[in-house]
Amino acid sequence: MSITNMDSTIKGWVKLDTSTGETAINNGIEWDIVNYSDATSKQYLIDAYNWIINNGTFDTTNVEQGVSSDVIDISDLLVGYGTSITDFVTLNDDGTDTTLSIDCNGAHSIVGDTGVTILL
């Protein structure tokens, strides 16, 4: 399996696609992996769902460095919502600090348990 296909497979398992009737991501899966470059998705399955992923080598061939390397793309998390990423994520630069706010329900109300704010 190519690295691109392995990454697509891992990324597909990470997101729950409710539009196709998926209701849960299985816990405690164990499997062997081939080479991959999507370390974030792999680690998410391990941390959040107690997956045991054996073998595989992290491939740095396509890892970007430089100006565009600080990209956080979480748009895949919105599969099935039919809404914009801007309903969930906002950046505010006050000239000194940049604040990243993430709202889990898309209501623009970072209150209580509905969101998190990160000072960058």
C-alpha positions in Angstrom: 0.0 0.0 0.0 1.4 3.5 -0.9 2.0 6.1 1.8 -0.8 8.2 0.3 -3.3 5.4 0.5 -2.2 4.5 4.1 -2.6 8.1 5.2 -6.1 8.2 3.6 -7.1 5.0 5.3 -5.9 6.3 8.7 -7.6 9.6 8.2 -10.8 7.9 7.2 -10.8 5.9 10.4 -10.3 9.0 12.5 -13.4 10.8 11.4 -16.9 9.7 12.1 -19.0 10.1 8.9 -22.6 10.4 10.3 -23.9 11.1 6.8 -23.2 7.5 5.9 -24.8 6.1 9.1 -21.6 5.6 11.1 -22.3 5.9 14.8 -19.1 5.1 16.5 -15.4 4.4 16.1 -14.4 1.0 17.4 -12.2 0.8 20.5 -9.2 -1.5 21.1 -8.4 -2.4 17.5 -4.9 -3.9 16.9 -3.4 -4.0 13.4 -0.1 -3.7 11.6 0.6 -0.6 9.6 2.7 0.1 6.6 4.7 3.4 6.0 2.7 6.5 6.7 3.2 10.3 7.0 0.0 11.2 8.9 1.3 10.8 12.5 -1.5 13.0 14.0 -4.3 10.7 12.9 -2.3 7.6 13.9 -1.7 9.0 17.4 -5.3 10.1 17.7 -6.5 6.5 17.2 -4.0 5.3 19.8 -4.9 8.0 22.4 -8.6 8.3 21.9 -9.7 4.8 21.0 -6.9 2.6 22.6 -5.8 1.3 19.2 -2.6 -0.7 19.1 -0.8 0.1 15.8 2.3 -2.0 15.2 5.2 -1.6 12.8 5.2 1.1 10.1 7.8 3.8 9.5 7.0 7.5 9.6 7.9 8.9 6.2 9.2 12.5 6.2 9.4 12.8 2.4 6.3 15.0 2.1 6.8 16.9 5.4 6.9 20.6 4.5 9.3 23.0 6.1 9.3 26.8 5.8 6.7 29.4 5.6 3.7 27.2 4.9 4.6 24.5 7.4 2.7 25.9 10.3 -0.7 24.9 8.9 -3.3 23.4 11.2 -6.0 21.7 9.0 -8.9 20.4 11.0 -11.5 20.8 8.3 -11.9 17.0 8.1 -13.4 17.0 11.5 -16.5 18.7 10.1 -17.6 15.8 7.9 -21.4 15.6 8.1 -21.9 19.0 9.6 -22.7 20.9 6.4 -21.2 24.1 7.8 -18.1 26.2 7.6 -14.9 25.8 9.6 -15.3 29.5 10.6 -18.4 28.5 12.7 -16.0 26.4 14.9 -12.6 28.1 14.7 -11.6 31.8 15.0 -8.3 33.6 15.3 -7.9 36.9 17.0 -4.7 39.0 16.7 -4.6 41.9 19.2 -1.2 43.1 18.0 0.6 41.3 20.8 -0.9 37.9 21.0 -2.8 35.6 18.7 -5.7 33.7 20.2 -7.1 30.5 18.6 -10.6 29.7 19.8 -12.3 26.3 19.0 -16.0 26.0 19.6 -17.2 22.4 19.7 -20.8 23.1 18.7 -20.3 25.9 16.2 -22.4 28.4 18.1 -19.7 31.0 18.6 -20.1 30.7 22.3 -16.8 29.8 24.0 -18.5 29.2 27.4 -18.2 26.3 29.8 -17.5 23.0 28.2 -18.3 24.1 24.6 -14.9 25.2 23.6 -11.3 25.9 24.3 -9.1 29.0 23.8 -5.4 28.7 23.1 -3.0 31.7 23.3 -0.4 31.3 20.5 
